[in-house]
Every structure is written in C-alpha cells, then in structure tokens.
Amino acid sequence: MKTRLHLLTPSVFNVKDKTGWLRKEENGRCFSDKPMISDPLNGAVIKFSHYGAGYRKEEHHHASSFGVYVIDGEYTVGERTIRPGSLIWNPSGNMILHGASEEKDCRLLYISNRSEPVSGACGEAFGAAGGWRPDSEPPALKNGRSDRQEEEPLQVFNIYDSAGWIEKEEPIGNAFFDKQMIADRETGMVVNFSRYPAGFRKPRYQMSCAHGMYIIKGAMVTDHGVFGPGNFIWYPKGCACEMTVTADEDCLFLFVTNKNYRITFL
C-alpha cells in the first residue's frame, strides 16, 4: 500500500500554456491573470499576469506585501521601468502605480504573502485575490493606506546581478548558490533566487512547508518530471522529491515558500 507521502504530487503551471487565463477589467482597462495558488495556510496568492503595452493600473493600495517577477517585456512602477530577470517586492501599505510600458507587453509572476484586499487611492475596494471576497470588509485605511508603520521602500533584485549570492552545501557535498531576498516578518514566507550548477544533485528530501520553483533558465530533472523555463512547480507540504540539473547548463530559478521552513533529507 502506498503511504500518504507517495500520494503527494506537485502542481505544475506554464506561462506559455494558453489555458487557464482569465480576462479581467478594472475601470475600463483590461488585463489577463492565470490563477495558480491560493494557499490554505495564509491565503498567499501566486499567479501569472499579462499586461498589454500601455496598460496602467490606477494608483492603488495592497493590504498585503507582494512581489512581482518580470518574466518578459517591460514592467513599470511609477516612472521606473523594470526589465526581465528582476523581482520587485512591495511591502504592505504602500500606494503603487504600475503596469506595462508604452512600447511592450509584459508577463509577470505575482506573489502575495497572504490574502489581500486591494483598494484605490481613496480607500475604496475594487478587486480581490485569494481568500478575500468583494462583499467583505476592507481593512481600515488611514490617508489612503493601512494603519501601520511608515511606508517602506520597494526592493528590487535581479537574478543576473552578481551581488548578493551565497554559496551553500548539501549534506552529500554538492555546492549551490542562493540570493536571499525576502523573509517576510508577517508570515515567514521566503522568496529567494537560486542557482544549481550543471550536474548538481539534490538528494531526496521533504520540507516542512509548501514551496514552489519558477524555472528561469536551464532544466530541473525531478522524479515528477523535467521542467524547463516558464514552468512554475508548487509542492504541497510533505511532498518528497529529489532533483538533478542537466549536465550542460546551470539551472536558475525563483524559490518561494508559504512560511519559514526546515528541510529533512530522506
């Protein structure tokens, strides 16, 4: 008889897969989302988004912290243009104006740390993601933002930037590299860039939380399949897996957990 451990399998989504996309409208402006994860632990939302060239959201406020990884095209925040390979992390409570550039569409991987009401500049709720319903009470706002400490700045990280990488080692002696970016103080969510060298092997393991990987470059060979760029793989808590990187190319990926974690090698 199979144990529960062996019955657990990951969910896999690909940004190029045309199924699952939902066309949405906000105040006459249209964009597309592909919902993937609404985490039962803290309501964290993970989805793909597609903004057409020139699309701009109205200035608004997220009651959750959230990150956007730019897959392709040009993403804009205020007057700043962010290009592919970058993760932008926006702490909860900030007012934000974002979208695509005038010249190029952009596709994004969106991650929130928990369920999130979204409000406009005057505090009115106009949309929702995850566990929040449009008929539920939005959080108390003060001067257009939540009642919390002073506004924190955006953080921007790029996977191709050489700064910030830390070398680590697995128990069997394999070395790999992490760029540690976000350890969320509210939920414990971790968001890192990781680089596994060509030929790297991660022995069979199990994590104490749900976690996912968005493959940016290279290919990851697992006992659940082979995943190349554009794939997002989400492992439920307790799912066992082992990983090998193909011999011809390093594997770069974005790593996300739903809380702080520990890893057990099996």
C-alpha positions in Angstrom: 0.0 0.0 0.0 1.3 3.5 -0.8 1.8 5.8 2.0 0.4 9.4 2.0 4.0 10.6 1.3 4.0 8.9 -2.0 0.5 10.1 -2.9 1.5 13.8 -2.8 2.4 15.3 -6.1 3.2 18.9 -7.2 1.0 21.2 -9.3 2.7 22.4 -12.5 1.8 25.6 -14.5 3.5 27.0 -17.6 3.3 30.7 -18.6 3.1 29.8 -22.3 0.1 27.5 -21.8 -2.9 29.4 -23.1 -5.4 27.6 -20.9 -6.5 29.0 -17.5 -6.1 32.7 -18.4 -8.9 35.0 -17.2 -9.6 38.3 -18.9 -10.3 41.0 -16.2 -11.4 44.6 -16.3 -10.8 47.5 -13.9 -12.4 50.8 -14.6 -12.5 50.1 -18.4 -8.9 48.7 -18.5 -8.3 45.1 -19.4 -5.6 42.7 -18.5 -5.2 38.9 -18.0 -4.5 36.7 -15.0 -3.8 33.0 -14.7 -4.6 32.0 -11.1 -2.4 29.2 -9.7 -2.1 29.0 -5.9 -4.4 30.3 -3.2 -2.6 28.9 -0.1 -4.9 27.5 2.6 -2.4 28.4 5.4 -2.3 32.1 5.0 -4.2 32.9 1.8 -1.0 33.6 -0.2 -1.7 34.2 -3.9 0.5 33.1 -6.7 -0.5 33.8 -10.3 0.7 34.7 -13.8 -0.3 38.1 -15.2 -0.2 39.6 -18.6 -0.4 43.4 -19.2 -0.7 44.8 -22.7 1.6 47.6 -23.9 0.4 50.8 -22.4 -1.8 49.2 -19.7 -1.5 51.0 -16.4 -3.5 50.3 -13.2 -4.9 53.2 -11.3 -3.0 54.2 -8.2 -4.0 51.7 -5.5 -3.1 50.1 -2.2 -2.4 46.4 -1.3 -3.1 45.4 2.2 -0.6 42.5 1.8 3.0 42.6 0.9 3.6 41.3 -2.7 6.3 40.6 -5.2 6.4 40.7 -9.0 9.0 38.8 -11.0 9.2 40.2 -14.5 9.3 37.3 -17.0 9.4 39.3 -20.2 8.6 42.7 -21.7 8.8 45.9 -19.6 7.1 46.4 -16.3 6.7 49.9 -14.9 6.4 51.2 -11.3 5.8 54.9 -11.2 8.3 56.3 -13.7 10.7 53.4 -13.3 11.0 50.7 -16.0 11.9 47.2 -14.7 13.2 44.6 -17.2 13.1 40.8 -17.2 15.1 38.9 -14.5 14.0 41.3 -11.7 11.9 40.8 -8.6 10.2 43.8 -7.2 9.0 43.4 -3.6 6.3 45.9 -2.3 5.7 46.0 1.5 2.1 46.2 2.6 0.6 49.6 3.0 2.3 51.4 0.0 0.3 53.2 -2.7 1.5 52.0 -6.0 1.0 52.8 -9.7 2.2 50.1 -12.1 1.6 48.4 -15.4 3.4 47.8 -18.7 5.5 50.3 -20.7 4.0 52.1 -23.7 6.2 50.0 -26.1 6.0 46.4 -24.8 3.6 43.9 -23.2 4.8 42.3 -20.0 4.3 38.9 -18.4 4.7 38.6 -14.7 4.8 36.1 -11.8 2.9 37.6 -9.0 3.3 36.5 -5.3 1.4 37.9 -2.3 2.4 37.0 1.3 -1.3 36.5 2.3 -4.9 37.1 1.3 -5.2 40.6 0.0 -7.9 43.2 -0.3 -6.9 45.8 -3.0 -8.0 49.4 -2.6 -7.9 52.6 -4.7 -6.3 55.9 -3.7 -9.4 56.9 -1.8 -9.6 53.6 0.1 -12.5 52.0 -1.9 -12.1 48.3 -2.6 -12.2 47.5 -6.3 -10.8 44.0 -6.6 -9.7 40.9 -4.8 -7.4 37.9 -4.9 -7.2 34.7 -2.8 -9.5 34.3 0.1 -10.9 37.9 0.2 -14.4 38.4 -1.2 -15.7 41.7 -2.7 -18.5 41.8 -0.2 -16.2 41.5 2.8 -15.0 44.4 4.9 -11.8 46.1 3.6 -9.1 46.9 6.2 -9.1 50.2 7.9 -7.3 52.8 5.9 -5.6 56.0 7.1 -4.8 58.6 4.4 -5.2 56.0 1.7 -3.2 53.3 3.3 -3.4 50.8 6.1 -2.9 51.8 9.7 0.7 50.5 10.2 4.2 51.9 10.4 5.7 54.3 7.9 5.7 53.4 4.3 8.7 51.1 3.3 10.5 51.4 0.0 10.2 49.0 -2.8 13.0 46.4 -3.0 14.4 45.4 -6.4 16.6 42.3 -7.0 17.9 41.0 -10.3 18.9 37.3 -10.9 21.7 38.3 -13.3 23.3 40.7 -10.9 26.4 39.1 -9.4 26.0 40.8 -5.9 24.3 39.0 -3.0 24.9 35.4 -3.9 25.8 33.0 -1.1 27.4 29.6 -1.6 25.8 26.7 0.3 26.5 23.0 0.5 24.2 20.0 0.7 25.0 17.0 3.0 26.4 15.0 0.2 28.9 17.7 -0.7 27.1 19.4 -3.6 27.6 23.2 -3.6 24.9 25.6 -4.9 24.1 29.3 -4.6 21.3 31.4 -3.1 20.5 35.1 -3.3 18.4 35.6 -0.2 15.9 38.3 -0.7 12.7 38.1 1.3 12.0 36.6 4.7 8.5 38.0 5.4 8.0 39.1 9.0 4.2 38.6 8.9 4.0 35.0 7.5 7.6 33.7 7.4 7.3 33.5 3.6 10.7 33.1 1.9 11.5 34.3 -1.6 15.0 33.6 -3.0 16.8 33.3 -6.3 18.7 30.0 -6.5 21.3 28.7 -8.9 22.1 25.0 -9.1 25.3 24.3 -11.1 25.2 21.9 -14.1 25.2 18.3 -12.9 24.0 19.3 -9.4 22.1 16.6 -7.5 19.8 17.4 -4.5 19.1 14.1 -2.7 15.6 13.0 -1.8 14.1 15.5 0.7 10.9 16.7 2.4 10.1 20.2 3.5 8.0 21.4 6.5 6.0 23.8 4.3 4.5 24.2 0.9 7.0 25.6 -1.6 7.5 26.3 -5.3 10.0 27.0 -8.0 9.7 29.1 -11.2 12.3 27.9 -13.6 14.1 30.9 -15.3 17.0 29.2 -17.1 18.2 25.6 -17.6 16.2 22.4 -16.7 15.4 20.7 -13.5 15.0 16.9 -13.6 12.8 15.6 -10.8 11.0 12.3 -10.0 7.8 14.2 -11.0 9.1 15.3 -14.4 11.5 17.5 -16.3 10.9 21.2 -16.1 12.4 24.0 -18.2 12.0 27.8 -18.4 8.4 29.1 -17.9 7.3 26.3 -15.6 6.1 27.0 -12.0 6.1 23.9 -9.8 4.3 24.0 -6.5 4.9 21.2 -3.9 2.4 20.7 -1.1 3.7 20.3 2.4 5.2 16.9 2.9 5.7 16.1 -0.8 9.0 14.2 -1.2 11.3 14.9 -4.2 14.8 14.7 -5.5 16.3 16.9 -8.2 19.1 16.8 -10.7 20.3 19.5 -13.0 21.2 18.6 -16.6 24.9 18.3 -17.3 25.1 21.0 -19.9 23.7 24.1 -18.2 23.1 25.7 -14.7 19.6 26.0 -13.5 18.4 29.4 -12.3 15.0 29.6 -10.5 12.9 31.7 -8.2 12.2 29.8 -4.9 9.1 30.5 -2.8 7.7 29.1 0.4 4.4 29.8 2.2 6.2 30.1 5.6 9.6 29.6 7.3 10.8 26.1 6.9 13.2 23.3 7.6 14.3 20.6 5.2 14.7 16.9 6.0 16.8 14.7 3.7 15.3 11.2 3.4 
